[in-house]
């Protein structure tokens, strides 16, 4: 399984990209990432269309503040690819936990 996270927006507008492949992780970390992905239920969150243009109604895509982060998360697993876009103001706890884990893993 591979998870790609791209964070854009924020006060400075600096983007950050993280790419984590479970085949490159120690077993315990790979299992933890799989658990977090399952808990976030990513495949059931509305997807980014194949044309790459976000739908007009998306999972919290219309932020109330210009300094908010926006996350694009792509999950590749068992031959399936799923991409979502979510604004930090609309992050459910399960997605917050996944993003925090990905940020920590990328900084190691």
C-alpha positions as CSV (number, residue, x, y, z in Angstrom):
1,X,0.0,0.0,0.0
2,X,1.2,3.5,-0.8
3,X,-0.1,6.8,0.7
4,X,0.7,10.1,-0.8
5,X,-0.1,13.3,1.1
6,X,0.1,16.8,-0.3
7,X,-0.6,19.7,1.9
8,X,-1.2,23.1,0.3
9,X,-2.3,26.5,1.5
10,X,-1.6,28.0,4.9
11,X,-0.3,31.5,5.6
12,X,2.9,31.1,3.5
13,X,1.3,28.9,0.8
14,X,4.1,26.4,1.0
15,X,3.2,22.9,-0.2
16,X,4.5,19.7,1.4
17,X,4.5,16.3,-0.1
18,X,4.8,13.0,1.6
19,X,5.0,9.6,-0.1
20,X,5.0,6.5,2.2
21,X,5.0,2.9,0.9
22,X,4.3,0.1,3.4
23,X,6.7,-2.2,1.7
24,X,9.5,0.2,2.7
25,X,8.5,0.3,6.4
26,X,9.3,-1.9,9.3
27,X,6.4,-4.4,9.9
28,X,5.1,-2.6,13.0
29,X,4.9,0.8,11.2
30,X,3.3,-0.8,8.1
31,X,0.6,-2.4,10.3
32,X,0.0,1.0,12.1
33,X,-0.4,2.8,8.8
34,X,-2.8,0.1,7.6
35,X,-4.8,0.5,10.8
36,X,-5.0,4.2,10.4
37,X,-6.0,4.0,6.8
38,X,-8.8,1.5,7.7
39,X,-10.0,3.7,10.5
40,X,-10.1,6.8,8.2
41,X,-12.3,4.8,5.8
42,X,-10.6,6.6,2.8
43,X,-12.3,4.5,0.1
44,X,-15.7,5.8,1.3
45,X,-14.9,9.5,1.2
46,X,-15.9,11.2,-2.1
47,X,-13.1,11.0,-4.6
48,X,-11.3,13.6,-6.8
49,X,-12.6,13.2,-10.4
50,X,-10.2,11.8,-13.0
51,X,-10.0,15.2,-14.7
52,X,-8.3,16.5,-11.5
53,X,-10.8,19.3,-11.0
54,X,-12.3,19.2,-7.5
55,X,-16.1,18.7,-7.5
56,X,-18.1,21.7,-6.5
57,X,-19.3,19.9,-3.4
58,X,-16.4,18.1,-1.6
59,X,-15.5,17.0,1.8
60,X,-14.9,20.4,3.4
61,X,-13.2,21.9,0.3
62,X,-14.6,25.4,0.8
63,X,-12.7,26.8,3.7
64,X,-13.9,29.7,5.7
65,X,-10.3,31.1,6.1
66,X,-7.7,31.7,3.5
67,X,-4.9,30.5,5.8
68,X,-6.2,27.0,6.2
69,X,-4.4,24.0,4.9
70,X,-5.9,21.7,2.3
71,X,-4.9,18.1,2.0
72,X,-4.9,15.8,-1.0
73,X,-4.5,12.2,0.0
74,X,-4.0,9.4,-2.5
75,X,-4.2,5.8,-1.5
76,X,-2.9,3.1,-3.8
77,X,-3.8,-0.4,-2.5
78,X,-4.5,-3.8,-4.2
79,X,-4.6,-2.2,-7.7
80,X,-7.0,0.5,-6.6
81,X,-6.3,4.2,-6.4
82,X,-8.4,6.7,-4.6
83,X,-7.8,10.5,-4.1
84,X,-9.6,12.8,-1.8
85,X,-9.2,16.5,-1.1
86,X,-10.2,17.8,2.4
87,X,-9.8,21.1,4.1
88,X,-8.3,21.1,7.6
89,X,-11.4,22.7,9.1
90,X,-13.4,19.7,8.0
91,X,-11.0,16.9,9.0
92,X,-12.6,14.2,11.0
93,X,-10.5,12.8,13.9
94,X,-9.6,9.6,12.0
95,X,-8.1,11.6,9.1
96,X,-6.3,13.9,11.5
97,X,-4.7,10.9,13.1
98,X,-3.6,9.6,9.7
99,X,-2.1,12.9,8.6
100,X,-0.3,13.3,11.9
101,X,1.2,9.8,11.6
102,X,2.3,10.5,8.0
103,X,3.9,13.8,9.0
104,X,5.8,12.1,11.9
105,X,6.9,9.2,9.7
106,X,8.2,11.5,7.0
107,X,10.3,13.4,9.6
108,X,12.1,10.3,10.8
